[in-house]
Amino acid sequence: MEALREAFPRTRGWFTVVGVLIGLFLIAPLATILPLAFTESRFLVFPPEGFSTQWFSNLLSDPGWTASMLNSARVATAGALLATIAGTSAALAVRRLGRGRQVARTTLLAPMVMPQLILALGLYLTYRNIMGGTSLTVLTIGQATLAMPLVFVTVSAGLAGVDPALSRAAQSLGYRWPQVVRRIELPLVGRSVISGGILAFAICFDEAVLAFFLAPPATQTLPVKIWTSASESASPTIAAASAFVICLAITLLAVVAVLRSRPDNRGAAS
């Protein structure tokens, strides 16, 4: 951005205007849905009418909505854990590769750039033959597959700031590679691992396409519940559920931002 400003000094104002417009465009859906969660009207009407928190009470008292939130929490927690373990392991392994590092990196990032619909259909057909149908376990594996590249990228970025000489020095002192990973590298990228895990949880919790294909018919996650409810009714409870997801995502991103603003513990190896 600084290079663009220096190359086009007379267009700084236009860059600012375009940036503000893009920001407003991205914020507009949030500014629309959040007030609707506090409306007194029984239907989704904008601008909202009056102020009421009854739709949040309805969200928390309705067994269908609470069950979908619990399903999302369970699947997202398990998926994030699997994605964190797999992504961190992959980042540590790729760091040690000589030849083929770029091929391995591209392969590991493939789920991130693959259309989710194609990924969901492929996983559905694969696990239908292996496990006999859909289940929350299949959904957990699918969401972990989708979130793993994000953890891989986050941890790889943290490892890029770790001097490889530290690992070589530890090996010269008699440490085997599991000890080097456990006592040298993981402590140095601990914040990156935690940040990647939080982002993986956010991705898994808010994912709808895989959940629509891979969850059992009688079991819904929160995004799928919002999707199906929006096609059947116009209750502000949908806006309340959406506001919950939005607030959760913002909170998780804020936690990641705080973690990433602090350097990893470079003195852990000592």
Secondary structure in CASP SS format (residue, H / E / C, confidence):
PFRMAT SS
TARGET T0000
AUTHOR 0000-0000-0000
METHOD secondary structure of the structure
MODEL  1
M C 1.00
E H 1.00
A H 1.00
L H 1.00
R H 1.00
E H 1.00
A H 1.00
F C 1.00
P H 1.00
R H 1.00
T H 1.00
R H 1.00
G H 1.00
W H 1.00
F H 1.00
T H 1.00
V H 1.00
V H 1.00
G H 1.00
V H 1.00
L H 1.00
I H 1.00
G H 1.00
L H 1.00
F H 1.00
L H 1.00
I H 1.00
A H 1.00
P H 1.00
L H 1.00
A H 1.00
T H 1.00
I H 1.00
L H 1.00
P H 1.00
L H 1.00
A C 1.00
F C 1.00
T C 1.00
E C 1.00
S C 1.00
R C 1.00
F C 1.00
L C 1.00
V C 1.00
F C 1.00
P C 1.00
P C 1.00
E C 1.00
G C 1.00
F C 1.00
S C 1.00
T C 1.00
Q H 1.00
W H 1.00
F H 1.00
S H 1.00
N H 1.00
L H 1.00
L H 1.00
S H 1.00
D C 1.00
P H 1.00
G H 1.00
W H 1.00
T H 1.00
A H 1.00
S H 1.00
M H 1.00
L H 1.00
N H 1.00
S H 1.00
A H 1.00
R H 1.00
V H 1.00
A H 1.00
T H 1.00
A H 1.00
G H 1.00
A H 1.00
L H 1.00
L H 1.00
A H 1.00
T H 1.00
I H 1.00
A H 1.00
G H 1.00
T H 1.00
S H 1.00
A H 1.00
A H 1.00
L H 1.00
A H 1.00
V H 1.00
R H 1.00
R H 1.00
L C 1.00
G C 1.00
R C 1.00
G C 1.00
R H 1.00
Q H 1.00
V H 1.00
A H 1.00
R H 1.00
T H 1.00
T H 1.00
L H 1.00
L H 1.00
A H 1.00
P H 1.00
M H 1.00
V H 1.00
M C 1.00
P C 1.00
Q H 1.00
L H 1.00
I H 1.00
L H 1.00
A H 1.00
L H 1.00
G H 1.00
L H 1.00
Y H 1.00
L H 1.00
T H 1.00
Y H 1.00
R H 1.00
N H 1.00
I H 1.00
M H 1.00
G C 1.00
G C 1.00
T C 1.00
S C 1.00
L H 1.00
T H 1.00
V H 1.00
L H 1.00
T H 1.00
I H 1.00
G H 1.00
Q H 1.00
A H 1.00
T H 1.00
L H 1.00
A H 1.00
M H 1.00
P H 1.00
L H 1.00
V H 1.00
F H 1.00
V H 1.00
T H 1.00
V H 1.00
S H 1.00
A H 1.00
G H 1.00
L H 1.00
A H 1.00
G C 1.00
V C 1.00
D C 1.00
P H 1.00
A H 1.00
L H 1.00
S H 1.00
R H 1.00
A H 1.00
A H 1.00
Q H 1.00
S H 1.00
L C 1.00
G C 1.00
Y C 1.00
R C 1.00
W H 1.00
P H 1.00
Q H 1.00
V H 1.00
V H 1.00
R H 1.00
R H 1.00
I H 1.00
E H 1.00
L H 1.00
P H 1.00
L H 1.00
V C 1.00
G H 1.00
R H 1.00
S H 1.00
V H 1.00
I H 1.00
S H 1.00
G H 1.00
G H 1.00
I H 1.00
L H 1.00
A H 1.00
F H 1.00
A H 1.00
I H 1.00
C H 1.00
F H 1.00
D H 1.00
E C 1.00
A C 1.00
V H 1.00
L H 1.00
A H 1.00
F H 1.00
F H 1.00
L H 1.00
A C 1.00
P C 1.00
P C 1.00
A C 1.00
T C 1.00
Q C 1.00
T C 1.00
L H 1.00
P H 1.00
V H 1.00
K H 1.00
I H 1.00
W H 1.00
T H 1.00
S H 1.00
A H 1.00
S H 1.00
E H 1.00
S C 1.00
A C 1.00
S C 1.00
P H 1.00
T H 1.00
I H 1.00
A H 1.00
A H 1.00
A H 1.00
S H 1.00
A H 1.00
F H 1.00
V H 1.00
I H 1.00
C H 1.00
L H 1.00
A H 1.00
I H 1.00
T H 1.00
L H 1.00
L H 1.00
A H 1.00
V H 1.00
V H 1.00
A H 1.00
V H 1.00
L H 1.00
R H 1.00
S H 1.00
R C 1.00
P C 1.00
D C 1.00
N C 1.00
R C 1.00
G C 1.00
A C 1.00
A C 1.00
S C 1.00
END
